[in-house]
Amino acid sequence: MGTRGIAFLAQSYKLPVRVVSSAELEDRLSLGRGVIERLTGIKNRRYLANGESLPSLAVEACQDALDKSGIDPADVDALIYYSDTPPVISEGGVHRKTYYDTSAHIQHLLKEKGIPLACECTAIAGSCVSFLLSLQIAAGLIRSRMKKHILIVGAACNSLFLDNTDKNVSMTFGDGAAASLLAASEDESLIGIYCMTDGQGYAAGCYPDYRSLFIDRKRVSEFAPLGFQAAVRGVLAKTGLKLDNFNLFIPHQAGIKIIERGMALSEIPSEKVYLCLQDVGNTGAPAVQMALARAVEEGKIRDGDLVMLVAFGTGWHYGAAALRYKDRSRFTGGTPGAGL
């Protein structure tokens, strides 16, 4: 039996209801008007509101992706969850609970909603490259015929760990979740993935007291554009493709200065780059998956387009993936551009 191709049946993302503008943060951080947007490119980001949590966002994203896919949830063979924030549930601004495995919690909450997701679940704790790492695992399971349908969901609750005394961190991060449903297919949407780690950056991000996020902004700003460039070169070498073959590039939404430097080093024209950080901020681990879902939703990707995802983060981790877009709405009965 030959190997199987990978299809993206559906994409989805969910954001908290609470919108936090850069102007609001500038008042809180005693910064001048327009400073945050000028430095980061971010106008708004989303924070968890009362009654919302990291699992609840993840569940909403999963439910939406399943609805769009048109498949029976009982046919899902595996759920892969990833995040770069601790699995804390906060009540009234106080951290109350930390569950051992959020993937199991997500499955339980989906079942409570009447969605019969009877499958194995696993979690990856990682960096902003975690979506690509999850994608590699899912692709291997599908191509080896161990699984047929896999749900990948990423979520982050950065707002629960922001220290207002650390302006570098507080200016950029927000919350959100994204989900993708992958399936075995005769077509091939996943052309290639390249991921790499240079462990020298292991201490560039941490939770010193498990209550606040620390990012070594100087080191990250120095590494990230180089990681961007290395990721692009890596996937081009692995696939034999050229930059001109790609219709759209979707980078990790880390901040406009980092992205622009990475684009310049990689010689990627700005008109081919998709950005959504201006509306949602840097959501960390799920940022690339969320940007992909938003680009599909907004019609920025057309049937047959070749798309490159580029990710980089503390660790140092970096990677890129080449995807061939397929409009699967005629198969799923969903909206145009429901999958890849």
Steps between C-alpha positions, in 0.01 A plus 500: 500500500627847412523790738205734539474869440391756760193718466394790723124454522431809709659793684363700789606749766345657806582822684392622844226762506707758689680742265800683647620791290855626485372834630366325812835328556690824445303658784563200723873484419555880505601510134439776247217479248582289194818349647375140511362493147814662365726244672288188453245566225222399741181706540296250702541168672255274686505401868294231668184645652302374799364154426761429232801272529768340288301171476176679413665683207658176380167318518324772297771484233476119485122504477507754217764305306299179536182676385678640194660167409173316450636178652358306793698591816493130588734444203778713654787266595714740705514846653834680530501803728791743533574818694783711634309621807433302819154336513363735764135581557456837666198605704456861604858578401636223723666187360283220637571182307777341294400171340761243409383452140296758314442269202288269717314800642418622148366158402287489818353846431422404140315190621303716743386698195376179340796459264602129510875540472611148600870503420845518652616846604848634555662833585815680389654769719718709276581823328353697213603218264267254677238506222757384246626232738140382554451503125805277453369249754151497348638459148715206608205327666278548196760405241593187693130406501482495879240781492258646248358817661696714747389818674781745585416778744725767650413757766671757719394704804786750507295771672495299824879531522569858393692715745420866439848592624648317198402723211673287236270207574180689580505698173468202268330190639136399478283188531337272247452151359503332159403156372561301181354167392736286292406190301645240271455596137589398146611860449798652678466835673804469726796531265772507764601603853837602639556544876820554696616589852808678633478450875702812587174689537351271763500776766371784279147448625377371834253532789735597787235478771242307297283811510664735249652460155858608439636547148859605434391749238852594390606141435169410335515807273851401393415136434150521349587657161786251461266216596251631244769493229632156599147354502427633150829368365441164667160433347615620157794259513278215618231548234707629208263794466597863442369816664330602176289182511314621810189716484485587870725493806349477849758572772474468874328824608777595741520873435534714191869587545603134529285399204632781281861408578430135427332590172797716399754227581291244310429737207123457531293790358255661742206459262527121541492502880184453705473684833227499764701606806357850468161361609590213735855566624753222548308196625818296535484130410170506304587820309597334169204260504267788582643715222452212255135463603441874470666518158273220377194671650590833340552346156868595491584152367359368173450145375837360391710762683827397658532632856801507732460504877805633687545463876773580751519529876689463823701186528627584237247326275428586138318338211291540187238305307392507135125449443300471176157654552197296396149646507311209655163670543357296214587183693410610853199716427665779697584852403752566221855449614404270786819298478843461347 
